[in-house]
Amino acid sequence: MIRTLAAMGLALTLTGCATDGPPAGLHWYVISQLNDFYNDPEDPTNRPPLLANPPEGVVQAVDVNADGVNDWVVKWPDSSQFCGTGGCRYTVYLTHGQNLVRLFDRQVFDGLTFSMVDGEARFEGWFHHGTCNDEREECRLAWGLDPATRTLVPRASANGDRYAVTGGQAPIDPIWEGEN
């Protein structure tokens, strides 16, 4: 009986009918980013053991737009590789058919929250004060998901902070573009 159930589970996983983890391409991308940090062409052995899987909690399934399909949040590890004075890096992918669309890729101080506001999926987080129009230390920014274009558009945050037009802030931080 147990062998039969195990075989059925394996068959479902291999046919794509059931998935417990992120898509293979996302899994590979995260692993390559984590392992690449220690790339030392002068001495390739000067590194910790290579990772075969992301650490627990780095890749998380979240239904961002409440469509019943897993979207994916990458909460990169708290290390100098992904964190700095602007917080730690988060990347969010929306599942669209068999593909993923990168919606968000920035450093955030306290992480992202996802909510529905008047039927619209919202992203909100605390960002470096330089991203707001003034010098407040606590700067909350928010974006709403436009389902037609699968992009994020600026919105007022829950506490009324507004998107910093002068700072040119966008959901995808330009310092990470081109690394895919």
ROZA-645145 format. One record per residue (C-alpha): residue number from 1; residue in three letters; x, y, z. Coordinates in pm, 1 decimal, always signed. Example, Ala and Ser with C-alpha at 12.3 -4.5 7.8 and 13.67 -1.06 7.14 Angstrom:
// residues 2
+-----+-----+----------+----------+----------+
:   i :  aa :        X :        Y :        Z :
+-----+-----+----------+----------+----------+
:   1 : ALA :  +1230.0 :   -450.0 :   +780.0 :
:   2 : SER :  +1367.0 :   -106.0 :   +714.0 :
+-----+-----+----------+----------+----------+
***
This chain:
// residues 180
+-----+-----+----------+----------+----------+
:   i :  aa :        X :        Y :        Z :
+-----+-----+----------+----------+----------+
:   1 : MET :     +0.0 :     +0.0 :     +0.0 :
:   2 : ILE :   +272.5 :   +247.4 :    +97.9 :
:   3 : ARG :   +473.1 :   +163.8 :   -216.1 :
:   4 : THR :   +162.7 :   +218.8 :   -429.5 :
:   5 : LEU :    +94.9 :   +558.9 :   -272.1 :
:   6 : ALA :   +460.7 :   +659.6 :   -311.1 :
:   7 : ALA :   +457.6 :   +553.3 :   -677.2 :
:   8 : MET :   +135.5 :   +748.0 :   -739.2 :
:   9 : GLY :   +284.3 :  +1058.4 :   -577.0 :
:  10 : LEU :   +599.1 :  +1028.1 :   -786.7 :
:  11 : ALA :   +393.1 :   +985.0 :  -1104.9 :
:  12 : LEU :   +184.5 :  +1293.9 :  -1026.5 :
:  13 : THR :   +497.2 :  +1498.6 :   -957.0 :
:  14 : LEU :   +666.9 :  +1386.3 :  -1277.2 :
:  15 : THR :   +363.5 :  +1461.0 :  -1493.6 :
:  16 : GLY :   +330.4 :  +1809.9 :  -1351.6 :
:  17 : CYS :     -7.8 :  +1747.1 :  -1189.9 :
:  18 : ALA :   +121.2 :  +1830.9 :   -844.8 :
:  19 : THR :   +401.1 :  +2061.9 :   -738.5 :
:  20 : ASP :   +529.9 :  +2110.1 :   -389.6 :
:  21 : GLY :   +805.2 :  +2355.7 :   -470.8 :
:  22 : PRO :   +893.7 :  +2641.2 :   -699.4 :
:  23 : PRO :   +928.9 :  +2594.1 :  -1075.7 :
:  24 : ALA :  +1261.3 :  +2438.7 :  -1175.8 :
:  25 : GLY :  +1383.9 :  +2758.5 :  -1341.8 :
:  26 : LEU :  +1322.2 :  +2966.7 :  -1029.1 :
:  27 : HIS :  +1487.2 :  +2701.7 :   -813.9 :
:  28 : TRP :  +1792.2 :  +2706.3 :  -1044.6 :
:  29 : TYR :  +1809.0 :  +3088.5 :  -1051.4 :
:  30 : VAL :  +1803.2 :  +3118.5 :   -671.2 :
:  31 : ILE :  +2068.2 :  +2847.8 :   -628.7 :
:  32 : SER :  +2292.6 :  +3006.9 :   -891.6 :
:  33 : GLN :  +2266.5 :  +3348.4 :   -721.7 :
:  34 : LEU :  +2342.4 :  +3202.8 :   -379.0 :
:  35 : ASN :  +2639.9 :  +2998.8 :   -502.7 :
:  36 : ASP :  +2780.5 :  +3271.5 :   -729.1 :
:  37 : PHE :  +2853.9 :  +3503.4 :   -436.6 :
:  38 : TYR :  +3150.9 :  +3286.7 :   -344.8 :
:  39 : ASN :  +3284.2 :  +3253.9 :   -700.3 :
:  40 : ASP :  +3661.9 :  +3297.3 :   -675.1 :
:  41 : PRO :  +3833.9 :  +3243.8 :  -1012.3 :
:  42 : GLU :  +4176.7 :  +3264.0 :   -842.2 :
:  43 : ASP :  +4090.8 :  +2970.0 :   -615.5 :
:  44 : PRO :  +3764.6 :  +2790.2 :   -698.0 :
:  45 : THR :  +3801.3 :  +2581.6 :   -380.9 :
:  46 : ASN :  +3784.9 :  +2895.4 :   -162.5 :
:  47 : ARG :  +3415.6 :  +2864.0 :    -86.9 :
:  48 : PRO :  +3166.6 :  +2692.7 :   +139.3 :
:  49 : PRO :  +2999.0 :  +2377.6 :     +6.4 :
:  50 : LEU :  +2779.5 :  +2438.4 :   -297.2 :
:  51 : LEU :  +2408.3 :  +2458.3 :   -224.8 :
:  52 : ALA :  +2175.7 :  +2219.9 :   -405.4 :
:  53 : ASN :  +1858.6 :  +2372.8 :   -257.9 :
:  54 : PRO :  +1762.5 :  +2717.5 :   -132.7 :
:  55 : PRO :  +1774.7 :  +2753.5 :   +246.5 :
:  56 : GLU :  +1441.5 :  +2708.4 :   +426.2 :
:  57 : GLY :  +1213.3 :  +3010.8 :   +382.1 :
:  58 : VAL :  +1404.7 :  +3176.7 :    +96.9 :
:  59 : VAL :  +1150.7 :  +3080.0 :   -173.0 :
:  60 : GLN :   +790.3 :  +3107.0 :    -58.9 :
:  61 : ALA :   +464.2 :  +3033.5 :   -238.4 :
:  62 : VAL :   +215.9 :  +3319.8 :   -198.3 :
:  63 : ASP :   -103.2 :  +3382.0 :   -393.4 :
:  64 : VAL :    -33.9 :  +3750.5 :   -453.7 :
:  65 : ASN :   -335.9 :  +3824.9 :   -673.8 :
:  66 : ALA :   -589.1 :  +3581.7 :   -518.7 :
:  67 : ASP :   -631.9 :  +3380.6 :   -839.1 :
:  68 : GLY :   -576.9 :  +3044.0 :   -669.2 :
:  69 : VAL :   -235.7 :  +2994.5 :   -833.6 :
:  70 : ASN :    +95.4 :  +3006.7 :   -646.5 :
:  71 : ASP :   +307.9 :  +3311.2 :   -710.8 :
:  72 : TRP :   +661.0 :  +3318.5 :   -570.4 :
:  73 : VAL :   +842.5 :  +3545.8 :   -326.8 :
:  74 : VAL :  +1218.1 :  +3518.1 :   -289.7 :
:  75 : LYS :  +1324.1 :  +3658.0 :    +46.9 :
:  76 : TRP :  +1697.1 :  +3654.1 :     -9.1 :
:  77 : PRO :  +1908.6 :  +3557.3 :   +296.0 :
:  78 : ASP :  +2008.5 :  +3821.3 :   +550.2 :
:  79 : SER :  +2370.1 :  +3856.2 :   +439.2 :
:  80 : SER :  +2596.6 :  +4117.2 :   +283.6 :
:  81 : GLN :  +2529.5 :  +3942.3 :    -47.7 :
:  82 : PHE :  +2168.9 :  +4064.8 :    -51.5 :
:  83 : CYS :  +2142.6 :  +4324.7 :   +225.9 :
:  84 : GLY :  +2281.4 :  +4672.6 :   +278.2 :
:  85 : THR :  +2188.0 :  +5014.1 :   +412.4 :
:  86 : GLY :  +1862.0 :  +4993.1 :   +215.2 :
:  87 : GLY :  +1746.6 :  +4669.2 :   +377.0 :
:  88 : CYS :  +1741.9 :  +4320.6 :   +227.1 :
:  89 : ARG :  +1644.3 :  +4211.6 :   -120.2 :
:  90 : TYR :  +1302.0 :  +4068.7 :   -205.1 :
:  91 : THR :  +1196.2 :  +3942.7 :   -548.3 :
:  92 : VAL :   +835.2 :  +3863.5 :   -640.9 :
:  93 : TYR :   +724.3 :  +3660.2 :   -941.7 :
:  94 : LEU :   +365.5 :  +3638.0 :  -1064.8 :
:  95 : THR :   +269.4 :  +3307.2 :  -1225.2 :
:  96 : HIS :   +125.3 :  +3362.6 :  -1571.1 :
:  97 : GLY :    +36.1 :  +3034.3 :  -1741.0 :
:  98 : GLN :   +355.7 :  +2828.0 :  -1751.9 :
:  99 : ASN :   +576.3 :  +3135.7 :  -1707.7 :
: 100 : LEU :   +678.2 :  +3372.1 :  -1431.4 :
: 101 : VAL :   +669.4 :  +3751.6 :  -1456.1 :
: 102 : ARG :   +908.5 :  +3941.4 :  -1228.4 :
: 103 : LEU :   +701.3 :  +4213.1 :  -1058.5 :
: 104 : PHE :   +924.2 :  +4331.4 :   -779.4 :
: 105 : ASP :  +1298.5 :  +4325.2 :   -709.2 :
: 106 : ARG :  +1422.4 :  +4569.0 :   -444.0 :
: 107 : GLN :  +1578.0 :  +4608.0 :   -105.6 :
: 108 : VAL :  +1317.6 :  +4645.9 :   +169.4 :
: 109 : PHE :  +1368.7 :  +4714.7 :   +540.9 :
: 110 : ASP :  +1085.0 :  +4520.2 :   +700.1 :
: 111 : GLY :   +974.1 :  +4294.8 :   +419.8 :
: 112 : LEU :   +673.9 :  +4314.3 :   +199.7 :
: 113 : THR :   +311.2 :  +4274.5 :   +284.4 :
: 114 : PHE :    +51.1 :  +4161.7 :    +35.5 :
: 115 : SER :   -313.1 :  +4255.1 :    +66.8 :
: 116 : MET :   -626.5 :  +4317.8 :   -134.3 :
: 117 : VAL :   -757.9 :  +4674.8 :   -133.5 :
: 118 : ASP :  -1086.1 :  +4734.0 :   -318.3 :
: 119 : GLY :  -1023.8 :  +4417.5 :   -523.0 :
: 120 : GLU :   -669.5 :  +4518.0 :   -616.7 :
: 121 : ALA :   -361.4 :  +4322.9 :   -508.1 :
: 122 : ARG :   -129.0 :  +4555.3 :   -312.3 :
: 123 : PHE :   +238.0 :  +4535.9 :   -219.2 :
: 124 : GLU :   +362.0 :  +4752.8 :    +66.3 :
: 125 : GLY :   +683.5 :  +4785.5 :   +262.0 :
: 126 : TRP :   +914.1 :  +5010.4 :   +458.6 :
: 127 : PHE :  +1193.4 :  +5154.7 :   +244.5 :
: 128 : HIS :  +1503.7 :  +5365.9 :   +290.8 :
: 129 : HIS :  +1401.4 :  +5725.4 :   +370.0 :
: 130 : GLY :  +1574.7 :  +5845.6 :    +52.1 :
: 131 : THR :  +1290.1 :  +5694.0 :   -150.1 :
: 132 : CYS :  +1028.8 :  +5932.6 :     -5.4 :
: 133 : ASN :   +974.6 :  +6294.8 :   -102.4 :
: 134 : ASP :  +1097.8 :  +6415.2 :   +235.5 :
: 135 : GLU :  +1346.5 :  +6302.6 :   +498.7 :
: 136 : ARG :  +1123.4 :  +6087.4 :   +720.2 :
: 137 : GLU :  +1301.4 :  +5786.3 :   +862.0 :
: 138 : GLU :   +994.2 :  +5566.4 :   +821.4 :
: 139 : CYS :   +895.3 :  +5562.7 :   +457.8 :
: 140 : ARG :   +622.2 :  +5323.4 :   +349.9 :
: 141 : LEU :   +560.4 :  +5274.3 :    -19.8 :
: 142 : ALA :   +287.5 :  +5075.8 :   -191.6 :
: 143 : TRP :   +204.8 :  +4951.6 :   -538.1 :
: 144 : GLY :   -110.1 :  +4801.6 :   -685.6 :
: 145 : LEU :   -106.8 :  +4517.3 :   -936.3 :
: 146 : ASP :   -246.1 :  +4604.1 :  -1279.8 :
: 147 : PRO :   -376.3 :  +4265.7 :  -1400.0 :
: 148 : ALA :   -386.1 :  +4369.4 :  -1766.7 :
: 149 : THR :    -17.3 :  +4461.1 :  -1790.4 :
: 150 : ARG :   +102.5 :  +4242.0 :  -1499.8 :
: 151 : THR :   +298.4 :  +4537.5 :  -1362.5 :
: 152 : LEU :   +291.1 :  +4734.8 :  -1039.1 :
: 153 : VAL :   +164.4 :  +5092.3 :  -1029.5 :
: 154 : PRO :   +228.0 :  +5342.5 :   -745.8 :
: 155 : ARG :    -37.3 :  +5376.0 :   -475.8 :
: 156 : ALA :    -59.5 :  +5555.2 :   -143.2 :
: 157 : SER :    +50.1 :  +5331.5 :   +143.9 :
: 158 : ALA :   -176.9 :  +5246.6 :   +435.8 :
: 159 : ASN :    -33.2 :  +5538.7 :   +635.2 :
: 160 : GLY :    -66.5 :  +5782.2 :   +342.0 :
: 161 : ASP :   +295.1 :  +5790.5 :   +223.6 :
: 162 : ARG :   +317.7 :  +5846.8 :   -147.2 :
: 163 : TYR :   +546.2 :  +5719.7 :   -416.2 :
: 164 : ALA :   +855.2 :  +5939.1 :   -457.8 :
: 165 : VAL :   +829.5 :  +6072.7 :   -809.9 :
: 166 : THR :  +1154.6 :  +6267.6 :   -775.0 :
: 167 : GLY :  +1350.0 :  +5960.3 :   -664.8 :
: 168 : GLY :  +1251.3 :  +5757.5 :   -969.4 :
: 169 : GLN :  +1169.4 :  +5459.1 :   -749.5 :
: 170 : ALA :  +1009.5 :  +5165.6 :   -920.4 :
: 171 : PRO :   +913.8 :  +4814.9 :   -811.5 :
: 172 : ILE :  +1214.6 :  +4670.1 :   -992.5 :
: 173 : ASP :  +1530.8 :  +4828.2 :   -860.1 :
: 174 : PRO :  +1766.2 :  +4913.0 :  -1150.0 :
: 175 : ILE :  +2071.8 :  +4787.9 :   -960.3 :
: 176 : TRP :  +1944.1 :  +4432.0 :  -1009.4 :
: 177 : GLU :  +1838.8 :  +4459.6 :  -1374.7 :
: 178 : GLY :  +2046.4 :  +4264.3 :  -1621.5 :
: 179 : GLU :  +2150.3 :  +4000.1 :  -1366.6 :
: 180 : ASN :  +1904.5 :  +3740.0 :  -1494.4 :
+-----+-----+----------+----------+----------+
***
